[in-house]
Amino acid sequence: MAWAGTCGGLAIGLSNASVAHAMALPLGARLGTPHGLALAILQPVVLAHTWEAQPERCATLAETVGAARPGMSLTDQAQALVAWSRAFVDQIGLKAFWSNKGVDPAMPARLAKDVFAYMGRPVSQYRPVFDEAQVRQMFEEAMK
């Protein structure tokens, strides 16, 4: 298990997945959300705000999941991945996650503050670098 944990940590570090992970942690702490579920819910929003930093990687993923069409530009492929991931979250019913959580309008600000209270360093290592207001905005988008 220690080796698996080490490999997981290396994968997260190498893949620049720290913003979604940093955002998922307060969902677990405040709402009891399992980490994997929180990641699934947040990833489409984070991807929508980060695809421009690594369009090649997003285009490759778009091809892998079947979101890319022949002749699409790199930008269109990356954006197709964003649309596909949002549709996938809706299709598997995760959009309804927020409906019974008792989330109030102040929750996104509290969650964003939590992210920077104990995950500020990993967030600053991700491309692009987000500030607290931008993270709050991503929480707000995820909760719509």
N, C-alpha and C positions, 0 to 999 in steps of 0.2 A: 504494500500500500504506500509505503514511503517513496518507492521508486515511481509509482504511478502518479503520486502527488507532485513529485519533482518534474516529471515529464509534462504534466498538465501545466505547471507553473511556467516551464520553458515555452510551451506552446502559446500560452497567453501572452508572454513577453515578446515572443517573436512575431505574433500576429497582430500586435497593436490592439488587442481586444479590451484594453483596460477601462475605457470610458463606459461601455455597456456593463462591465463587471462592477465598476465603482457605483454605477447607478442602481444596479440590482441589489447591492448589499443593504441599503436602507429599506428597500421594499421587504426584505426578509426580516430586518430588525423591527420595523414599525408595523408591518401588516402580516408577518408570518409567512411570506411568500417563499416557496422553495426557490433556490438560486437559479436552477435551470429554467423554471417557468418564468421568473422575472426576466432572464436573458431573452427568452423567446418573445416576450411582450415588448421589450425595449429595443431589440435589435433593429426592427424596421425603421424606427425613428432615428436611432443613432446612425444607421446606414444612410438615411436621407440627408444627414448633415455631414457625412464624412466621405462619401463616394468620390468627391472631386480630388481628395488627397491621394487616392490610389485607384484611378479609373481602370487601369489594366487588370488589377486583381478582381475588381467588381465585374468587369467584362468576362473574365474567365469563369467566375462563379455563375454569371448569367447564362453562359453557354452550358455549364454543367447542369443547371436546374431546368434548362429548356426555355428560359425567358428571352434569350437572344434569337433573332431571326437573321437569316443570311442577308448580307449587304448592309447591316446596321453599322453605324459608326461606333467607335469606342465609347463615346459619350452616351449615345442612345442605348448601347448594351448595358452600361453601368446604371443608367436610369431605369432600364427595364428590370434590373435586379431589385431596385428599390420598390418598384410597383409590384413585382412578383412577391417580395417578402411581405409587403403590407396585405396583399390579397391572401397569402397563405395564412397569416395570423387570423384574418377574418374567417377564412374557410374552416379552420380547425376550432373556431369558437373562442379564441383568446380575447377577442375584442370585448366580450361580455365580462371579462375578469373584474373590471372596475365597478360594475354595477352594484355589487353587494359588499363592497369593502368600506363603506362609510367614508369615502374620500371627500374632504371639504375643499373649498377653493384655496385655502392656505397650505394644503398638503404639498403641492409642487415646490413651494419655497422652502418648506421644512426639509423635504427630501434633498433638494439641491444643497442646502446648508450642511446636511449630514455628509453628502459626498465629499465636500471640501474639508470637513472636520477631520476625517480620517482616511481619505483616499486622494487628497490633493496632489501628492507626488505622482502617482500613476496617471492621473488625468493630465498632468502637465507634460507627460512623456508621449502622449498620443497625438497623432496628426489628424486634423488640426487641433490646436490647443483651445479648449473651451474655458470660459469663465463661468461664474456661478449663475449669472443671468441666462446664459445660453443653455446651461444644464437644466435650469428651471423651465425654460421654454420647451426643451425636449420632453420633460416630464408632463408638461401641459398637453403637448401634442399626443403623447402616448395615452393620456387619460380621456381623450375625446372619443 
